[in-house]
Amino acid sequence: MAIHHVQVPDGSPVFGETTSAFARFGHAPAVRANGLLFISGQIGRRPDGVPGETAEEQTELALRRLEEILRLEDLTFADLVDVTSYHVDIRENMAGFLAAKQRLVKAPHPAWTIIGVSGLAGPDLLVEIQATAAYPDCRGRR
């Protein structure tokens, strides 16, 4: 089984100076194995490291990061097969989350699990999104 660790290049306009977090927390942004791309949880920080002010903005930022990792592997949201999102104050923040999700993620929709949590890695974070994408069979990736 071939395993490839995806790296976000320094200077990425989407990730900016936040790429150092991968080394600091000791994980890859994504790992490709057996025709699937496993994407680590993405959070709602702007390229300068400042978190979005609302659940809607944080969701959009997290989805843009997810989209950028997919782009680096020549994939799109349409290649997602499974997504799990974690939400602080889920009842209070669900409307903002759904507004951003519905604006950015179009059909065909992946399976999606939404989980309420008491907190995330930073006290200012409201949402984290992890995902799995499948490479199209015609690309022959493993």
C-alpha positions as CSV (number, residue, x, y, z in Angstrom):
1,M,0.0,0.0,0.0
2,A,1.5,3.3,-1.1
3,I,1.0,6.2,1.4
4,H,1.6,9.8,0.5
5,H,1.6,12.7,3.0
6,V,0.1,15.8,1.4
7,Q,1.9,19.1,2.4
8,V,0.5,22.6,2.1
9,P,3.2,24.8,0.6
10,D,4.6,27.7,2.7
11,G,3.1,30.9,1.5
12,S,-0.3,29.3,0.6
13,P,-2.8,32.2,0.2
14,V,-5.4,30.2,2.1
15,F,-3.3,28.9,5.0
16,G,-0.8,31.8,5.2
17,E,1.3,31.6,8.3
18,T,-0.8,28.9,9.9
19,T,1.0,26.1,8.1
20,S,3.4,25.8,11.0
21,A,0.5,24.3,13.1
22,F,0.9,21.0,11.3
23,A,4.5,20.6,12.6
24,R,3.6,22.0,16.0
25,F,0.7,19.5,16.5
26,G,2.6,16.7,14.7
27,H,0.2,15.8,11.9
28,A,-0.1,16.0,8.1
29,P,-2.8,18.1,6.5
30,A,-3.9,15.0,4.6
31,V,-2.7,11.5,3.8
32,R,-3.4,9.6,0.5
33,A,-3.8,5.8,0.8
34,N,-5.7,3.2,-1.2
35,G,-7.5,5.6,-3.4
36,L,-8.7,7.8,-0.6
37,L,-7.6,11.2,0.8
38,F,-7.9,11.5,4.6
39,I,-8.0,15.2,5.5
40,S,-7.2,16.3,9.0
41,G,-9.6,18.5,10.9
42,Q,-9.6,22.1,9.4
43,I,-10.4,25.1,11.6
44,G,-11.7,28.6,10.9
45,R,-8.6,30.7,11.1
46,R,-7.7,33.4,8.6
47,P,-4.3,33.2,6.9
48,D,-2.9,35.5,9.5
49,G,-3.9,33.1,12.2
50,V,-6.8,35.1,13.6
51,P,-10.0,33.1,14.0
52,G,-13.2,34.1,12.2
53,E,-15.6,36.2,14.3
54,T,-18.7,34.1,13.8
55,A,-19.6,30.4,13.3
56,E,-20.5,31.2,9.7
57,E,-17.1,32.9,9.0
58,Q,-15.2,30.1,10.7
59,T,-17.1,27.5,8.8
60,E,-16.3,29.3,5.5
61,L,-12.6,29.5,6.4
62,A,-12.5,25.8,7.4
63,L,-14.2,24.8,4.2
64,R,-11.8,27.0,2.1
65,R,-8.9,25.2,3.8
66,L,-10.5,21.9,3.0
67,E,-11.1,23.0,-0.6
68,E,-7.4,24.0,-0.9
69,I,-6.2,20.6,0.3
70,L,-8.5,19.0,-2.2
71,R,-7.2,21.3,-5.0
72,L,-3.6,20.3,-4.2
73,E,-4.6,16.8,-5.0
74,D,-6.7,17.7,-8.1
75,L,-9.9,17.1,-6.3
76,T,-13.0,19.1,-5.4
77,F,-15.9,19.1,-2.9
78,A,-17.6,16.7,-5.4
79,D,-15.0,14.0,-4.5
80,L,-15.8,14.1,-0.8
81,V,-17.4,10.9,0.5
82,D,-17.4,11.4,4.3
83,V,-17.3,14.5,6.4
84,T,-17.4,15.0,10.2
85,S,-17.8,18.4,11.7
86,Y,-17.4,19.3,15.4
87,H,-19.3,22.3,16.8
88,V,-18.9,24.3,20.0
89,D,-22.3,25.6,21.2
90,I,-24.0,23.6,18.4
91,R,-27.5,24.9,18.9
92,E,-26.4,28.5,19.0
93,N,-24.0,28.2,16.0
94,M,-25.9,25.8,13.7
95,A,-27.6,28.5,11.6
96,G,-24.2,30.1,10.7
97,F,-22.6,26.8,10.0
98,L,-25.5,25.7,7.7
99,A,-25.5,29.1,5.9
100,A,-21.8,28.7,4.9
101,K,-22.1,25.0,4.2
102,Q,-25.1,25.5,1.9
103,R,-23.4,28.4,0.1
104,L,-20.1,26.4,-0.6
105,V,-20.9,22.7,-0.7
106,K,-23.1,21.8,-3.6
107,A,-24.6,18.4,-4.7
108,P,-23.6,15.7,-4.9
109,H,-23.3,15.8,-1.1
110,P,-21.1,13.5,0.9
111,A,-22.2,11.7,4.0
112,W,-21.9,14.2,6.8
113,T,-21.9,13.7,10.6
114,I,-22.4,16.8,12.8
115,I,-21.2,16.5,16.4
116,G,-21.5,19.0,19.3
117,V,-18.4,19.3,21.5
118,S,-17.5,21.3,24.6
119,G,-14.4,22.7,23.1
120,L,-11.7,22.5,20.4
121,A,-7.9,23.1,20.3
122,G,-8.3,26.8,20.9
123,P,-10.8,28.6,23.1
124,D,-11.8,30.9,20.2
125,L,-12.6,28.1,17.8
126,L,-16.2,27.1,17.0
127,V,-16.0,24.6,14.3
128,E,-13.6,21.9,13.0
129,I,-14.1,19.9,9.8
130,Q,-12.4,16.6,8.8
131,A,-13.1,14.7,5.6
132,T,-12.4,11.8,3.4
133,A,-12.3,12.1,-0.4
134,A,-12.1,9.4,-3.1
135,Y,-9.9,9.7,-6.1
136,P,-11.8,9.1,-9.4
137,D,-11.0,5.5,-10.7
138,C,-9.8,6.9,-14.0
139,R,-6.8,8.6,-12.4
140,G,-5.4,5.3,-11.3
141,R,-4.2,6.6,-7.9
142,R,-3.7,4.2,-5.0
